[in-house]
Amino acid sequence: MKTCFFIFVILFFISCTAKKSEEKKTDVSSARATQDSIKPVPEVSAATILLKRQVPVLCYHHIRNTSLGDYTVSPASFTEQMQTLADSGYKTILPDQLYNYLTGSDSIPQKSVMITFDDTDLEQFTIGSAEMNKHGFKGVYFIMTVAIGRNRYMNKEQIKQLSDDGNFIEAHTWNHSRVTEYTDTDWNKQLDEAKQKLETITGKPVVYFAYPFGLWNKAAIQQLQLRGIKMAFQLSAKSDSTQPLYTVRRMLVPGTWTTKGLFKAIKRTFHL
């Protein structure tokens, strides 16, 4: 009887040890998977990235019928532009695809375009996303977190829906202030807290960023790199010769352009 009890104790000990070892392996695997989701910038030279064929990256803000100008296009114009992109054979790509393409690990469709939205406006959800869905398009929404839930801005549920539908939700600071004026402590609120809030809403990592007003400097790039941002977007200026991944060019789409004028500008701006 004592011998049986002794054998039972040994078997129980071996079983517990094996279980703990397996749990430890699982924890390590989980941690490694999380770490791998934010990979460091590959060893690809800036010159190599700059030689890549440019991808049109369009930037929209308001989609309204009032005060048409640099930051406002009409719903009818937006609808026509999306339809023409689709009819012309364009396919939307998202930041992961662009990043992998620029760093040489992936190819993209010949007629690729990225559609981005800044500042959290409600019509980007009610009009922008609805029109894009008709063509199977997906976009990138750079969220200014101070506006979430306010009048005429998206709420958490709408942002979560966009993410669940396959769009990217990325950072655009807390209150849209110029990163060129930040102190070290400003970054805590403007990016760390904003990034964490978006990640809590979507359940996905935020690793891309758009500079408010398109303005940046070398100090800002260093802060983004320290915080795990893989790629950042400016506006009309050419990509920096030393940091092309952190100065990706976007083209603001003004409401005064015709659709024909937009396509001419795309070809001119991105050398297509």
Sequence and secondary structure as in RCSB ss.txt:
>XXXX:A:sequence
MKTCFFIFVILFFISCTAKKSEEKKTDVSSARATQDSIKPVPEVSAATILLKRQVPVLCYHHIRNTSLGDYTVSP
ASFTEQMQTLADSGYKTILPDQLYNYLTGSDSIPQKSVMITFDDTDLEQFTIGSAEMNKHGFKGVYFIMTVAIGR
NRYMNKEQIKQLSDDGNFIEAHTWNHSRVTEYTDTDWNKQLDEAKQKLETITGKPVVYFAYPFGLWNKAAIQQLQ
LRGIKMAFQLSAKSDSTQPLYTVRRMLVPGTWTTKGLFKAIKRTFHL
>XXXX:A:secstr
 HHHHHHHHHHHHHHHHHHHHHHHHHHHHHHHHHHHTS    S  HHHHHTS    EEEE EE SSS BTTEE H
HHHHHHHHHHHHTT EE  HHHHHHHHTTS    SSEEEEEEETTBTHIIIIIIHHHHTTT   EEEE GGGTTS
TTB  HHHHHHHHHTT EEEE  SS   GGG  HHHHIIIIIIHHHHHHHHHSS   EEE GGG   HHHHHHHH
HTT  EEE SSS   SS GGGSB  EE  TT  HHHHHHHHHHHTT 
